[in-house]
Amino acid sequence: MLIDVGRLEGDYFARWRGLSDPSQMVSFGTGGHRGSAIDGAFTEAYILAITQAICDYRRANGPDGPLCLGKDTHAVSKPTLQTAPEVLAANAEETLIQRDNGYTPTPAISRATFAYNPGHKAHFADGIAIARSHNTPNDGGFKYNPPNGGPADTDVTQWVENRADELPRGRNAVVKRMPFASAVNRPTAYQETFFCHMSATCET
């Protein structure tokens, strides 16, 4: 299937959410929101709101350890991985990001999260996988994985959905954000090689 990557990226940044349209609400399936920027169902406005909602969820319910963040190869993964750290850093969330803006096998986020937690009695890790899974190439995906590696249960996803649908009613005015260049250079942002967590050996 041929897709117009330039149009997808342009629509990702340009389109706003039609909050009176039920199809424009955040909808988590198997732990994450998916949709196409062309349809206005997966845009920067969504990622800003969902990421802030995840930060709010973490503050209200835990966990408060590092958050593992990586992207797959779908067309809007690059701009999505630019947006999310801007919010995470502004919320002072400790974040592990795939080294050198590389791609991450989606199971590696779950594996890294799950592998971190057994030696800790508090400050558990969780993760966000930017992954469209089996959806069409036009789609983007944004999945939240709790400390057990995910996918998140409905009590978690419903909390995040409700908060992420509330924020845009103020045009995302309460979403905390900083420029990407500053975000990835914050003391709370670390580069990681997630796929190394998939095997017992890894060159460093």
C-alpha positions as CSV (number, residue, x, y, z in Angstrom):
1,M,0.0,0.0,0.0
2,L,1.4,3.4,-1.1
3,I,0.9,6.3,1.3
4,D,1.6,10.0,1.2
5,V,4.1,10.4,4.1
6,G,4.4,14.1,3.6
7,R,0.6,14.6,3.9
8,L,0.4,12.4,7.0
9,E,3.1,14.4,8.7
10,G,1.6,17.7,7.7
11,D,-1.9,16.6,8.9
12,Y,-0.3,15.4,12.2
13,F,0.8,18.9,13.1
14,A,-1.9,20.9,11.4
15,R,-5.2,19.2,12.3
16,W,-7.2,19.9,15.5
17,R,-9.7,17.6,17.1
18,G,-13.4,18.0,16.5
19,L,-14.6,17.5,20.1
20,S,-18.3,17.4,19.1
21,D,-17.6,14.3,16.9
22,P,-17.6,11.0,18.9
23,S,-15.1,9.6,16.4
24,Q,-12.6,12.2,17.5
25,M,-12.5,11.1,21.1
26,V,-9.5,9.2,22.5
27,S,-10.2,5.4,22.2
28,F,-7.8,2.9,23.7
29,G,-7.8,-0.6,22.2
30,T,-5.4,-3.2,23.7
31,G,-3.8,-0.4,25.7
32,G,-3.5,2.3,23.2
33,H,-5.0,4.9,20.9
34,R,-4.8,4.5,17.1
35,G,-6.0,6.4,14.1
36,S,-4.9,8.3,11.0
37,A,-3.8,11.9,10.9
38,I,-5.6,12.3,7.5
39,D,-8.9,11.5,9.3
40,G,-7.9,13.8,12.2
41,A,-7.9,10.9,14.5
42,F,-4.1,10.8,15.3
43,T,-2.5,14.2,15.5
44,E,-0.2,16.3,17.7
45,A,-3.2,17.5,19.7
46,Y,-4.0,13.9,20.6
47,I,-0.4,13.1,21.6
48,L,-0.1,16.2,23.7
49,A,-3.3,15.4,25.6
50,I,-2.7,11.7,26.0
51,T,0.9,12.2,27.2
52,Q,-0.2,14.8,29.7
53,A,-3.0,12.5,30.8
54,I,-0.4,9.7,31.4
55,C,1.7,12.1,33.4
56,D,-1.4,13.0,35.5
57,Y,-2.2,9.4,36.0
58,R,1.3,8.6,37.2
59,R,1.1,11.4,39.7
60,A,-2.3,10.3,41.0
61,N,-1.8,6.6,41.0
62,G,1.8,5.7,40.4
63,P,4.2,4.4,39.2
64,D,6.9,7.0,39.6
65,G,10.0,5.3,38.2
66,P,11.5,5.7,34.8
67,L,9.2,5.6,31.7
68,C,10.5,3.7,28.7
69,L,9.6,5.4,25.4
70,G,10.2,4.0,21.9
71,K,8.8,4.1,18.4
72,D,8.2,1.6,15.6
73,T,8.6,2.4,11.8
74,H,5.1,3.7,10.9
75,A,4.9,7.0,9.0
76,V,4.1,9.3,11.9
77,S,6.3,7.7,14.5
78,K,9.0,10.3,14.1
79,P,6.8,13.4,14.8
80,T,5.1,11.5,17.6
81,L,8.4,10.7,19.3
82,Q,9.2,14.5,19.0
83,T,5.9,15.5,20.7
84,A,5.8,13.1,23.6
85,P,9.2,13.9,25.2
86,E,8.3,17.6,25.1
87,V,5.4,16.8,27.5
88,L,7.3,14.2,29.6
89,A,10.2,16.5,30.2
90,A,8.0,19.5,31.1
91,N,6.4,17.3,33.7
92,A,9.8,16.3,35.0
93,E,9.2,12.6,34.2
94,E,12.3,10.4,34.2
95,T,12.3,9.0,30.6
96,L,14.4,6.4,28.8
97,I,14.4,7.1,25.1
98,Q,15.7,4.8,22.3
99,R,19.3,5.8,21.5
100,D,20.1,8.0,18.4
101,N,16.4,8.4,17.5
102,G,16.4,4.8,16.5
103,Y,13.5,2.3,16.1
104,T,12.4,0.0,18.8
105,P,10.7,-3.4,18.5
106,T,7.4,-2.9,20.3
107,P,7.9,-5.9,22.6
108,A,11.2,-4.4,23.7
109,I,9.4,-1.6,25.6
110,S,7.4,-4.2,27.5
111,R,10.5,-6.3,28.2
112,A,12.6,-3.3,29.4
113,T,9.7,-2.2,31.7
114,F,9.2,-5.7,33.1
115,A,12.9,-6.4,33.5
116,Y,13.5,-3.2,35.5
117,N,10.9,-3.7,38.2
118,P,11.6,-7.1,40.0
119,G,14.6,-5.6,41.9
120,H,12.6,-2.6,43.1
121,K,10.1,-2.3,45.9
122,A,9.0,1.2,44.8
123,H,9.5,3.7,42.0
124,F,8.4,1.1,39.3
125,A,8.9,1.7,35.6
126,D,6.3,1.7,32.9
127,G,6.4,2.6,29.2
128,I,4.9,4.1,26.1
129,A,5.2,2.3,22.8
130,I,4.6,4.4,19.7
131,A,3.2,1.5,17.6
132,R,0.3,1.0,15.2
133,S,0.4,-2.8,15.6
134,H,-1.7,-4.5,12.8
135,N,-3.4,-1.3,11.6
136,T,-3.0,0.2,8.1
137,P,0.2,2.2,7.2
138,N,-1.8,5.4,7.4
139,D,-2.4,4.9,11.1
140,G,-0.4,5.9,14.1
141,G,-0.5,4.3,17.5
142,F,0.3,5.3,21.1
143,K,0.2,2.6,23.7
144,Y,0.6,2.8,27.5
145,N,2.2,-0.1,29.3
146,P,1.9,-0.3,33.1
147,P,4.7,-1.8,35.2
148,N,3.6,-5.4,34.4
149,G,4.6,-4.7,30.8
150,G,1.1,-4.1,29.4
151,P,-1.3,-3.8,27.9
152,A,-3.0,-1.6,30.4
153,D,-6.3,-2.7,31.9
154,T,-9.5,-0.9,31.3
155,D,-9.4,0.9,34.6
156,V,-6.1,2.6,33.6
157,T,-7.1,3.2,30.0
158,Q,-10.5,4.7,31.0
159,W,-8.8,7.1,33.4
160,V,-6.3,8.2,30.7
161,E,-9.1,8.5,28.0
162,N,-11.3,10.7,30.2
163,R,-8.4,13.0,31.1
164,A,-7.1,13.2,27.5
165,D,-10.6,14.1,26.3
166,E,-11.0,16.8,29.0
167,L,-7.7,18.6,28.2
168,P,-8.5,19.7,24.6
169,R,-11.6,21.5,25.8
170,G,-9.2,24.2,26.9
171,R,-7.2,23.9,23.7
172,N,-4.6,21.9,25.7
173,A,-3.8,25.1,27.6
174,V,-2.9,23.1,30.8
175,V,-0.6,20.7,28.9
176,K,3.0,21.2,30.0
177,R,5.5,21.4,27.2
178,M,9.0,22.5,26.3
179,P,11.0,22.5,23.1
180,F,12.2,19.1,21.9
181,A,15.9,20.1,21.9
182,S,15.6,21.1,25.6
183,A,13.5,18.1,26.5
184,V,16.0,15.5,25.3
185,N,18.9,17.3,27.1
186,R,17.2,17.4,30.4
187,P,18.8,15.6,33.3
188,T,15.7,13.4,33.5
189,A,16.1,12.1,29.8
190,Y,18.4,9.2,29.1
191,Q,19.2,7.4,25.9
192,E,18.8,3.6,26.0
193,T,19.2,0.7,23.6
194,F,16.0,-1.2,24.2
195,F,16.5,-4.1,21.9
196,C,19.4,-5.1,24.1
197,H,16.9,-6.1,26.7
198,M,15.6,-8.7,24.3
199,S,18.6,-10.9,24.6
200,A,21.1,-12.0,27.3
201,T,24.0,-10.3,25.5
202,C,24.5,-6.7,24.3
203,E,27.5,-4.9,23.0
204,T,28.0,-1.5,24.7
